[in-house]
Amino acid sequence: MDIGLILSQLLKLNGASQVVIAANKGIKTQVAKDIHASDVVIELDRENPDPQWDQIKKDYPFGFDIVVSVSYSEPILFVPSNVLEGEMTPHSS
């Protein structure tokens, strides 16, 4: 199983008020939906993700309290964050 899906489930089980997964559309986002790994799954178009990012900015105008990037070999935690304006500062990994 994907580390991001495991982490999102752990966050939900441990009291996160809302978990949002934003990832390229594919099998992982389908699995995330199937196992209810988050409250919201946003599927990004690999060729043109700008409309989805614009919708994220509209839906979450104040950004997120915590962002975890699992795109690399090790998860990276960003706290606090305002990812919608591109201000992400690594806190710990």
C-alpha positions, 0 to 999 in steps of 0.5 A: 500500500502507498505511504500516503494512503496509510498516512492519511488513514492514520491522520483520520484515525487520530483526530484530524478534522479534515483530510484532503488528498490531492494527487495525480489521477490514477489508481492511487486516487481511486484506492483512496476513494474506495477505502475512504482514506480521506474526507476529500480526494482531488484528482489532478490532471497530469497534463493540465492541473491548473484548473484543479489547483484553482479550485483548491484555492477557491475551496480552501482560501486560507490554505491548510494547517498541516501539509504532508508531501509524500511525493518523495522517498520520505514524507516531508511535513510542512507546519504551518503552511500557506501552500496556496501562495507557495509558502512552504517551509519544511518543519521536519521529516 
